[in-house]
Amino acid sequence: MDVIRIDGGRPLSGRITAGGAKNSVLPIFAACLLTEDECVIRNVPDLSDVRYMARILEYVGASVVDEGSGVWRVKAGEVRPEAPYDLVRKMRASICLLGALVGRLGQARVSMPGGCVIGPRPIDLHLKGLRKLSCKVEVKAGYLQVDGKDRRGGGVFLGGRYGSTVTGTANLLMAAVTTPGTTRIECAACEPEIVDLCTLLRGMGARLEGVGSPTLIVHGVDSLNGVDHTVIDDRIETGTYLIAAALTGSDLEVKGAPPAMLGALHDKMEEAGIDMIYEDGLWRVETRGQRAPVDLITLPHPGFPTDLQAQMCTLMAVTPGISVLTERIYPNRFMHVSELQRMGADLAIEGASCIVKGVRSLSGAPVMASDLRASAALVLAGLVATGETWIQRVYHLDRGYQRMDEKLRAVGASIERLPAEEMPKGLLGEDF
Ligand code: EPU
């Protein structure tokens, strides 16, 4: 297992390029199961979650080839309708298989995903949606069994107490594209990653209306064909590096997701006194005088993304004044808080909010990564902390950030990845 060591306080300069969107690629790979033709997927990021999804596709019978330079070929000649616990438990996004298998074979037997460190992640809305398509859905011995042989179009309202569901919308779309009749999905997720999935599905011959809106209409077709599709750039990776630029006061250019995908971040940065400027396809940030605190609430797109909340917490931790960051998607997604406190941040959890009192500086410390975005928040903190920050369990970071340490080192950060054995013994976080 690797650790990351950061010697903070270096300004960054140069250009960072974000890769393809992780949360687009995972359902898109699953959607390749909908046809027996070959699908070519481009701008695929080199992430452990992507390689893991490829293994799952291989298990169900697809041939998956990484051609290099972000180009992957998926051909699902024959597909088996089953994904076992052993494969599904390690990555929640593998639940996307459910809709793809129903769409291709009219049936699926997929293990229920297990728990998740960012809080409860139910799939009741996914199942409600499939039932509205007249699928028979049963949970038996930890497996979801879906019989959709006689499925037909219907009306589905996908809103839950936290808004819509991203992978639930993806699942229902994939099941509905080959379902006879018309399916109307109300309160569908509007995330850019769902729009990307719809673009892919249209390329495969699916008939969709209302793409990008909360009302998606799907007219079922008999079969789908292969496609050549380029995945959108990762808006969360782009946003993470823009926050890094603001935090370190750096002259950094970021190439990645366009303004239409980053409106909420743009708005909150502006409130914080930071202008996000987009010119000729490149982002940079400019701070007007002293930064100001923000009152931020995470919401489904186009609201502020929960996947950038932890990184904003790091920025506000060293911004004068009191900020309030409220989670409306995952009320317990504050695992970064206790680690940032170890670095000197003044943070308090109050219900589903984190109250942040900006401090002058953070100080480097050994910290533990707990999930993907919390890990990114710790890397950002390490960049501005005085002294050395050692981050353990960085495999969380590799799930969603392609070589973050290398990208940051290339723009001047003092950051290196080392085998855990090279971490000074006194700093290792041992359980006892
Ligand atoms: N929810 C339900 N019932 C359901 C499904 C969801 O109550 O059947 C709730 C969830 O508990 C949560 C909210 O609805 O409170 C939103 O969940 P959603 O289903 O939209 O999340 P997801 O599809 O499981 C995706 C991303 C997450 C991202 C969320 C929210 C992928 C693979 N994952 O998860 O990404 O945080 O949408 O935008 O697309 C990450 O990249 O770090 C990450 C966690």
Residues whose N, C-alpha, C, O or C-beta is under 5 A from the ligand:
A	BS01	EPU	N23 A93 P120 R121 P122 I123 D124 L125 H126 G160 Y162 S164 T165 V166 T167 G168 T306 D307 I329 Y330 L372 R373
